[in-house]
Amino acid sequence: MKATFTALNAGMVAFTASGVRGLRRTVACMADEDTIARIDALIAEERELRSHATGNGLDDAGKRRLRELEQQLDQCWDLLRQRRARAEFGDDPDEAQPRPISEVESYQQ
């Protein structure tokens, strides 16, 4: 099954099965492989944007999209860390929930 992710207004990422249109509730039962695939796709798009930024830079839309990608990457990495921590300590990784971007952006790197 192919996964589709959509950024929501609240800074959450919606996950829907392929073939389903529109926004859906955030689904927490995303497997690690799905999260990693999403991270890979976001990184590929980020690299593409950054390659266009060389020289003239990005227009406002490109800058906004780059910022969205960075935020979604932070959110996905956080979800992956949550899932792995839950599994390590005997909790159900499927109970991990994507945290709002406003929360994951405030973490110290």
N, C-alpha and C positions, 0 to 999 in steps of 0.2 A: 504494500500500500504506500502510495506517495503522500508525503505530508505537505501541507500548505500552512504557512505562518503569516499572520497579519498583525501589524502593530495597531493596538487599540488606543483610544484617547487617554485612558488612565495610565498609559505606559506599560501595559501588559502585552504579552504576545499571545495571540489566539492561534490555536492549532486545530485544523480541520482535515478530515480525510479528503483525498482527491475526489473530484466530482461533486463536492458539496460547495455551494456558493454562499457568499454572505458571511457576516461575522458570527462566530459561535463562541460559546463560553470557553474560557481558558481550560484546557484539558491538562491535568497534572500527570497523567499516566504516560507521558512521553518517554520512550525507552532512551537509554543513553545513546544508542546509535542514531536515533532521530535527532537528538540534541547536537551530537557531534556533526551530523550531516548539515544541520542548520548553521552551525558555527562555520563549517567549511564554505558554505554558500555565501555567508555574510563576509567572510574574509576575502573570497574571490571578488565580490562586488566592491569591497573597500579597496583592494589592490587596483582594480580597474579604474576606479575614480581617482585614486592617487596618481596613477600613471598619466591621466589626463590633466592633472594639476601641475605637472612639470612645465615650467615656462610661464605660461599666462595665468596659471592658477585656476581656481574653480569659480563659476558664477554663483550667485546666491542660492539657487536651487541645488547645485552640486555641493555647496558647503552644508546646506541643511541636510541633504541626504547622507553625507559623510558623518555628520553628527548623529543622525538617527542610527546609522550602522554601528557606530561606536557604542551607543547606548544599548542597542539590541545585543551586541556582542557581550557587553558586561552582564546583561540580564541572562543570556544563555550560559555563560561561564558560571554564573552564580547558581543557576538551576542544576547544572552538571555537578558542581561541588556539593550542593545539598543532597542530590540523589546518592552520590558516592558516600557521603558521610552517613546518611541514613542506612545504607546497606552495610557499611562497616560496623555500625553499632546495633545491628539487628532490627532496625526499623524498616518499614516498607518504603522503598524509594519512590514508589508511585504516589505517595502522599506529599512529595515535595511540590511546592507551588512556586511559580515564577513570582518574584518580588517586583514591586513597582520600580521603574527606572529611577525615580527620585531616591529610593532607598539604596539601590546597588551603586549608584553614582557617588554616594557619600562614603563608600568604603575606602580605607587607606590602601594604597597599592604597595 
